[in-house]
């Protein structure tokens, strides 16, 4: 049984765009390479805790938004 939480990639991408960031800008702001963030958004790599924290801060997500995006069942 897979116990990992699923990240709502679609909602995360929408949040990035709605805040006016490109993937390149978002990657730079959270301290990662653009390709790495792109691969994470494609589901090819897992998000690290530092990625989740950085994106949450950058996007100014509420606690409910964080739960919905990053800890979606």
N, C-alpha and C positions, 0 to 999 in steps of 0.2 A: 504494500500500500504506500502511495506517495504522500508524504506528510508535509511536503514543501508548500508554502503559500505561493499563490500565483500573483504576479504583478500585472495590473491592468495596463498593458503597454499602450493600447489605443487612447485611454484616458490620460496617461502620462504624456504622450506625444501632443495631444490636444492642449494640455495645460502648458506645455513648453511654447507652443505656437501662440496660444492666447495671451501669454505674457510677453510676446514679441521677440522671443529668442529663436535663433537658428540652432541646429544641432551642434555646429562648430562653436558658437558662443556659449551654449550650455556646457559643453565639454570643458572649455577653457575655464569657465567660472567654477566648476566643481573639481578642477585639477586633474583632468584625465585627457587622453587623446580623443580626437573626434572619431577615429575608427573604432576605438574601444566602446565609446558610448553608442555608436551606430550598431555595433554587434550586439550590445546588450538590448537595444531597442528592437532588434531583429530576433531576439531570443537565442542567439548563438553563444552568448556568455551570460553568466549570472551577475546580478547587481551585488556590490559589496555594501556593507553597512555605511561606509563613508560616502558612497554614491547616493544612497537613499537620503542620508542626512543633508548632503550638499544640494541635491535637487529640491528637497523639502524646504530648505532655507531660501534658495534662489527663487523658487516659485511662491514663497510665502504661503505654504499650505497650512490649513487649519488641521487640528488633530483628526477630525472626521475625514477630511480629504486625504490625509496620509493613510489612514486605515483603508479607505476605499481604493486608493491607487496601489499601495504597496503591500497590503496584507489582506488581499481579496481571496476569499475561498473559492 
